[in-house]
Amino acid sequence: MKLRPPDWPLPRPDAIHHIVEDFLTDWTAPNAHILPLRRFLENCLSTDLRNFFAESCFLFVFTRQKLPPFCQHGYITMQGLVGSLQLWHHAVEAGLLEDFT
């Protein structure tokens, strides 16, 4: 950045994330690949990008001022599991529901 001309249009970055990889990177290692990238994006966006279960979102509603986006978009707008006939049959076969038909 020191060698840039005075009229350089881009500002000095606050954070930099370097991805060093060879020609074949398998992005399946959560701690080595995904976690550093997620933390970098969370830092840049000032938000929490983790996924939560409904119980955690329920607790966050009563204990936090700002909810994570996952809870805002999924739990609060009541977007649960979409019911279907196949799902209903599976629940009956698993003993979770009774079949009254």
N, CA, C and O of each residue as an XYZ file, in Angstrom:
404
protein
N       0.819     -1.190      0.000
C       0.000      0.000      0.000
C       0.865      1.257      0.000
O       0.415      2.319     -0.430
N       2.077      1.145      0.470
C       2.940      2.323      0.505
C       3.356      2.758     -0.892
O       3.621      3.937     -1.125
N       3.412      1.812     -1.817
C       3.886      2.126     -3.159
C       2.771      2.534     -4.110
O       3.020      2.724     -5.301
N       1.563      2.670     -3.617
C       0.446      3.063     -4.472
C       0.509      4.557     -4.762
O       0.976      5.328     -3.924
N       0.049      4.973     -5.929
C       0.031      6.410     -6.232
C      -0.976      7.142     -5.343
O      -1.873      6.507     -4.787
N      -0.849      8.443     -5.199
C      -1.740      9.199     -4.303
C      -3.215      9.132     -4.696
O      -4.084      9.242     -3.832
N      -3.507      8.957     -5.968
C      -4.909      8.918     -6.398
C      -5.450      7.490     -6.489
O      -6.404      7.234     -7.225
N      -4.854      6.572     -5.756
C      -5.293      5.174     -5.767
C      -6.716      5.095     -5.213
O      -6.957      5.578     -4.106
N      -7.677      4.494     -5.952
C      -9.091      4.577     -5.553
C      -9.502      3.657     -4.402
O     -10.521      3.903     -3.755
N      -8.743      2.627     -4.143
C      -9.157      1.673     -3.113
C      -8.640      2.084     -1.739
O      -7.493      2.515     -1.619
N      -9.462      1.960     -0.705
C      -9.003      2.297      0.648
C      -8.106      1.202      1.216
O      -8.053      0.089      0.692
N      -7.416      1.533      2.278
C      -6.572      0.558      2.961
C      -7.493     -0.448      3.674
O      -8.393     -0.030      4.403
N      -7.293     -1.739      3.484
C      -8.186     -2.728      4.104
C      -7.982     -2.813      5.612
O      -6.876     -2.623      6.119
N      -9.074     -3.103      6.318
C      -9.007     -3.318      7.763
C      -8.599     -4.746      8.094
O      -7.968     -4.996      9.121
N      -8.959     -5.679      7.223
C      -8.640     -7.087      7.446
C      -8.358     -7.749      6.103
O      -8.927     -7.377      5.077
N      -7.481     -8.722      6.131
C      -7.128     -9.461      4.919
C      -7.207    -10.948      5.230
O      -6.727    -11.402      6.269
N      -7.811    -11.694      4.329
C      -7.887    -13.153      4.475
C      -7.144    -13.769      3.300
O      -7.528    -13.573      2.146
N      -6.093    -14.502      3.585
C      -5.308    -15.152      2.540
C      -5.730    -16.608      2.434
O      -5.801    -17.320      3.436
N      -6.005    -17.037      1.233
C      -6.303    -18.441      0.983
C      -5.141    -18.998      0.175
O      -4.924    -18.621     -0.977
N      -4.410    -19.890      0.795
C      -3.285    -20.531      0.128
C      -3.702    -21.965     -0.142
O      -4.036    -22.711      0.778
N      -3.679    -22.336     -1.392
C      -4.124    -23.673     -1.744
C      -3.330    -24.177     -2.940
O      -2.727    -23.402     -3.682
N      -3.345    -25.453     -3.100
C      -2.765    -26.013     -4.306
C      -3.893    -26.209     -5.312
O      -4.999    -25.711     -5.101
N      -3.639    -26.905     -6.369
C      -4.657    -27.040     -7.408
C      -5.830    -27.910     -6.981
O      -6.871    -27.898     -7.638
N      -5.687    -28.665     -5.893
C      -6.778    -29.517     -5.427
C      -6.957    -29.322     -3.923
O      -6.177    -29.845     -3.127
N      -7.970    -28.579     -3.543
C      -8.278    -28.384     -2.135
C      -9.663    -28.935     -1.869
O     -10.634    -28.549     -2.519
N      -9.744    -29.825     -0.925
C     -11.018    -30.407     -0.535
C     -11.545    -29.607      0.656
O     -11.003    -29.708      1.757
N     -12.590    -28.819      0.443
C     -13.107    -27.904      1.464
C     -14.020    -28.631      2.446
O     -15.144    -28.193      2.691
N     -13.547    -29.727      3.001
C     -14.371    -30.484      3.940
C     -13.852    -30.419      5.369
O     -14.525    -30.894      6.284
N     -12.687    -29.852      5.580
C     -12.149    -29.767      6.939
C     -12.712    -28.517      7.616
O     -12.318    -27.402      7.273
N     -13.626    -28.689      8.571
C     -14.282    -27.523      9.168
C     -13.319    -26.579      9.880
O     -13.444    -25.361      9.754
N     -12.366    -27.122     10.622
C     -11.475    -26.252     11.393
C     -10.359    -25.654     10.552
O      -9.901    -24.549     10.842
N      -9.919    -26.343      9.536
C      -8.797    -25.852      8.742
C      -9.233    -24.956      7.591
O      -8.517    -24.018      7.239
N     -10.387    -25.223      7.000
C     -10.794    -24.473      5.817
C     -11.962    -23.532      6.075
O     -11.890    -22.343      5.764
N     -13.021    -24.059      6.636
C     -14.267    -23.300      6.723
C     -14.252    -22.309      7.883
O     -14.714    -21.179      7.725
N     -13.739    -22.700      9.026
C     -13.763    -21.835     10.203
C     -13.003    -20.523     10.005
O     -13.549    -19.473     10.342
N     -11.776    -20.520      9.479
C     -11.098    -19.230      9.273
C     -11.836    -18.322      8.290
O     -11.894    -17.109      8.489
N     -12.394    -18.900      7.242
C     -13.142    -18.093      6.278
C     -14.421    -17.548      6.911
O     -14.770    -16.386      6.698
N     -15.122    -18.379      7.688
C     -16.341    -17.907      8.351
C     -16.031    -16.796      9.346
O     -16.764    -15.810      9.424
N     -14.960    -16.947     10.102
C     -14.593    -15.898     11.064
C     -14.217    -14.603     10.359
O     -14.548    -13.519     10.839
N     -13.534    -14.701      9.234
C     -13.195    -13.504      8.469
C     -14.464    -12.806      7.978
O     -14.593    -11.588      8.098
N     -15.393    -13.579      7.429
C     -16.646    -12.987      6.946
C     -17.474    -12.420      8.093
O     -18.095    -11.368      7.947
N     -17.489    -13.108      9.233
C     -18.211    -12.586     10.394
C     -17.611    -11.265     10.864
O     -18.336    -10.352     11.259
N     -16.302    -11.170     10.819
C     -15.636     -9.941     11.220
C     -15.965     -8.805     10.249
O     -16.222     -7.677     10.670
N     -15.956     -9.105      8.962
C     -16.253     -8.073      7.956
C     -17.718     -7.641      8.001
O     -18.025     -6.461      7.833
N     -18.613     -8.589      8.224
C     -20.046     -8.290      8.214
C     -20.589     -7.922      9.594
O     -21.737     -7.493      9.714
N     -19.780     -8.085     10.621
C     -20.189     -7.819     12.011
C     -21.456     -8.582     12.378
O     -22.392     -8.020     12.946
N     -21.472     -9.846     12.050
C     -22.634    -10.669     12.363
C     -22.191    -12.101     12.643
O     -21.035    -12.461     12.421
N     -23.107    -12.894     13.125
C     -22.846    -14.288     13.460
C     -23.422    -15.163     12.353
O     -24.631    -15.142     12.122
N     -22.590    -15.923     11.673
C     -23.035    -16.725     10.533
C     -23.256    -18.197     10.874
O     -23.428    -19.022      9.977
N     -23.252    -18.526     12.156
C     -23.454    -19.928     12.534
C     -24.919    -20.333     12.371
O     -25.811    -19.485     12.334
N     -25.148    -21.637     12.276
C     -26.500    -22.190     12.253
C     -26.848    -22.653     13.662
O     -25.997    -23.175     14.382
N     -28.109    -22.456     14.048
C     -28.539    -22.797     15.393
C     -29.771    -23.684     15.350
O     -30.528    -23.668     14.379
N     -29.966    -24.461     16.416
C     -31.184    -25.235     16.578
C     -32.287    -24.323     17.104
O     -32.015    -23.222     17.583
N     -33.518    -24.780     17.013
C     -34.664    -23.973     17.435
C     -34.580    -23.609     18.914
O     -34.971    -22.507     19.298
N     -34.077    -24.514     19.746
C     -33.976    -24.222     21.175
C     -33.036    -23.051     21.434
O     -33.305    -22.206     22.287
N     -31.930    -23.007     20.692
C     -30.982    -21.904     20.858
C     -31.592    -20.592     20.393
O     -31.425    -19.562     21.047
N     -32.296    -20.619     19.271
C     -32.949    -19.403     18.786
C     -34.002    -18.924     19.779
O     -34.149    -17.723     20.005
N     -34.728    -19.861     20.369
C     -35.735    -19.512     21.369
C     -35.083    -18.806     22.558
O     -35.611    -17.818     23.067
N     -33.937    -19.317     22.996
C     -33.214    -18.699     24.104
C     -32.673    -17.322     23.710
O     -32.705    -16.390     24.513
N     -32.179    -17.195     22.482
C     -31.641    -15.912     22.018
C     -32.710    -14.823     21.980
O     -32.422    -13.655     22.242
N     -33.939    -15.207     21.655
C     -35.024    -14.224     21.583
C     -35.195    -13.518     22.920
O     -35.474    -12.320     22.962
N     -35.030    -14.259     24.013
C     -35.255    -13.691     25.335
C     -33.998    -13.148     25.996
O     -34.095    -12.458     27.011
N     -32.834    -13.434     25.458
C     -31.607    -13.032     26.144
C     -30.727    -12.069     25.354
O     -29.761    -11.548     25.911
N     -31.016    -11.816     24.100
C     -30.156    -10.946     23.294
C     -30.949     -9.813     22.662
O     -32.149     -9.929     22.413
N     -30.256     -8.729     22.415
C     -30.866     -7.599     21.726
C     -30.915     -7.841     20.219
O     -31.899     -7.503     19.561
N     -29.845     -8.429     19.677
C     -29.744     -8.675     18.237
C     -29.622    -10.177     17.994
O     -28.751    -10.840     18.556
N     -30.499    -10.698     17.158
C     -30.478    -12.129     16.858
C     -29.543    -12.425     15.698
O     -29.364    -11.581     14.821
N     -28.942    -13.614     15.680
C     -28.156    -14.020     14.520
C     -29.061    -14.122     13.281
O     -30.252    -14.401     13.415
N     -28.515    -13.901     12.094
C     -29.341    -13.960     10.877
C     -30.058    -15.291     10.697
O     -31.181    -15.322     10.195
N     -29.425    -16.391     11.099
C     -30.069    -17.695     10.944
C     -31.376    -17.747     11.732
O     -32.380    -18.267     11.245
N     -31.360    -17.210     12.946
C     -32.576    -17.205     13.766
C     -33.598    -16.207     13.223
O     -34.799    -16.473     13.262
N     -33.141    -15.079     12.725
C     -34.062    -14.077     12.185
C     -34.802    -14.607     10.970
O     -36.016    -14.438     10.852
N     -34.075    -15.244     10.073
C     -34.682    -15.658      8.809
C     -35.424    -16.983      8.912
O     -36.356    -17.228      8.146
N     -35.032    -17.825      9.831
C     -35.666    -19.132      9.922
C     -36.645    -19.254     11.060
O     -37.820    -19.551     10.849
N     -36.167    -19.028     12.266
C     -36.991    -19.294     13.449
C     -38.062    -18.224     13.649
O     -39.225    -18.549     13.890
N     -37.686    -16.972     13.553
C     -38.617    -15.886     13.847
C     -39.709    -15.782     12.786
O     -40.847    -15.449     13.114
N     -39.390    -16.058     11.531
C     -40.407    -15.991     10.480
C     -41.176    -17.297     10.351
O     -41.931    -17.483      9.397
N     -40.987    -18.200     11.304
C     -41.702    -19.476     11.385
C     -41.536    -20.325     10.130
O     -42.498    -20.925      9.650
N     -40.328    -20.375      9.605
C     -40.043    -21.245      8.473
C     -39.486    -22.549      9.020
O     -38.271    -22.733      9.101
N     -40.345    -23.411      9.379
C     -39.920    -24.697      9.912
C     -39.839    -25.727      8.807
O     -39.622    -25.398      7.640
N     -40.010    -26.946      9.185
C     -39.988    -28.038      8.232
C     -41.279    -28.025      7.421
O     -42.372    -28.039      7.987
N     -41.157    -27.997      6.129
C     -42.333    -27.960      5.262
C     -42.950    -29.351      5.219
O     -42.280    -30.333      4.899
N     -44.224    -29.418      5.544
C     -44.896    -30.707      5.580
C     -45.221    -31.229      4.191
O     -45.524    -30.461      3.278
N     -45.153    -32.524      4.048
C     -45.525    -33.167      2.793
C     -46.133    -34.523      3.135
O     -46.019    -35.001      4.263
N     -46.768    -35.124      2.162
C     -47.386    -36.424      2.378
C     -46.329    -37.480      2.697
O     -46.542    -38.345      3.547
N     -45.199    -37.403      2.015
C     -44.117    -38.354      2.266
C     -43.571    -38.191      3.682
O     -43.288    -39.186      4.351
N     -43.423    -36.967      4.141
C     -42.948    -36.717      5.498
C     -43.964    -37.217      6.527
O     -43.585    -37.767      7.561
N     -45.238    -37.026      6.245
C     -46.282    -37.489      7.154
C     -46.260    -39.016      7.263
O     -46.372    -39.561      8.361
N     -46.116    -39.709      6.122
C     -46.037    -41.176      6.146
C     -44.806    -41.644      6.923
O     -44.869    -42.625      7.665
N     -43.713    -40.952      6.754
C     -42.495    -41.312      7.486
C     -42.700    -41.142      8.992
O     -42.251    -41.977      9.777
N     -43.374    -40.069      9.394
C     -43.631    -39.841     10.817
C     -44.554    -40.917     11.381
O     -44.378    -41.339     12.524
N     -45.531    -41.366     10.600
C     -46.430    -42.435     11.048
C     -45.657    -43.737     11.188
O     -45.827    -44.455     12.173
N     -44.805    -44.050     10.209
C     -44.017    -45.287     10.263
C     -43.021    -45.276     11.420
O     -42.715    -46.323     11.991
N     -42.520    -44.097     11.761
C     -41.559    -43.995     12.861
C     -42.244    -43.970     14.220
O     -41.573    -43.996     15.252
N     -43.574    -43.919     14.233
C     -44.303    -43.909     15.488
C     -44.422    -42.529     16.115
O     -44.773    -42.410     17.289
N     -44.137    -41.497     15.352
C     -44.229    -40.141     15.885
C     -45.642    -39.580     15.800
O     -46.015    -38.710     16.587
N     -46.423    -40.071     14.854
C     -47.808    -39.639     14.682
C     -48.700    -40.865     14.575
O     -48.252    -41.949     14.202
N     -49.970    -40.674     14.907
C     -50.935    -41.756     14.729
C     -51.692    -41.539     13.433
O     -51.988    -40.407     13.051
N     -51.998    -42.629     12.772
C     -52.748    -42.560     11.518
C     -54.219    -42.785     11.834
O     -54.619    -43.892     12.194
N     -55.024    -41.734     11.700
C     -56.449    -41.827     12.002
C     -57.289    -42.053     10.755
O     -58.516    -41.981     10.825
N     -56.665    -42.323      9.623
C     -57.446    -42.532      8.393
C     -57.820    -43.973      8.220
O     -58.477    -44.327      7.241
